[in-house]
């Protein structure tokens, strides 16, 4: 079952990835679906990594701004 990855939340992606990996690990996926599920898993991982990268960058920016504000209060 392919899904629209971009419309999923990070948590939904993670749950879907776990579902796919569990089926692949238990050999519950029919051979003719293995490749498509492996591709979906790879797409999920790529998307999740991008989400984490963006969150890291956003948090870095926020903390840098907070550090600047903290420094400006020291000079008051």
C-alpha positions in Angstrom: 0.0 0.0 0.0 1.8 3.1 -1.2 1.0 6.3 0.7 1.3 10.0 0.1 4.5 10.6 2.1 4.5 14.4 1.9 1.1 14.7 3.5 2.1 12.5 6.5 3.4 13.7 9.9 6.8 12.6 11.1 5.1 10.3 13.5 2.9 8.8 10.8 6.0 8.2 8.6 7.8 6.5 11.5 4.8 4.2 12.1 4.5 3.4 8.4 8.2 2.6 8.2 8.1 0.4 11.3 5.1 -1.4 9.7 7.0 -2.0 6.5 10.2 -3.1 8.2 8.3 -5.5 10.4 6.6 -7.2 7.4 9.9 -7.4 5.5 11.7 -8.8 8.6 9.0 -11.4 9.1 8.9 -12.2 5.4 5.2 -11.3 5.4 5.5 -9.3 2.2 4.8 -11.1 -1.1 7.9 -11.2 -3.3 6.2 -9.1 -6.0 5.6 -6.3 -3.4 9.1 -6.4 -1.7 10.7 -4.0 -4.1 7.9 -1.4 -3.9 7.8 -1.6 -0.1 11.6 -1.3 0.1 11.4 1.8 -2.2 8.6 3.3 0.0 10.8 2.6 3.1 13.7 4.4 1.5 11.4 7.4 0.6 10.1 7.5 4.1 13.7 7.5 5.5 14.7 10.3 3.1 11.7 12.4 4.1 12.2 11.8 7.8 15.9 12.8 7.5 14.8 16.0 5.7 12.3 16.8 8.5 15.0 16.2 11.2 17.5 18.4 9.3 15.0 21.2 9.0 14.0 21.0 12.6 17.7 21.0 13.6 18.3 24.1 11.5 15.2 25.9 12.9 16.2 25.1 16.5 19.7 26.2 15.9 18.4 29.5 14.6 16.1 29.9 17.6 18.8 29.2 20.1 21.2 31.6 18.3 18.6 34.3 18.5 18.1 33.6 22.2 21.8 33.8 22.8 21.9 37.2 21.1 19.0 38.4 23.2 20.7 37.1 26.4 23.9 39.0 25.4 22.0 42.2 24.8 20.4 41.9 28.3 23.9 41.7 29.9 24.7 45.0 28.4 21.7 46.8 29.9 
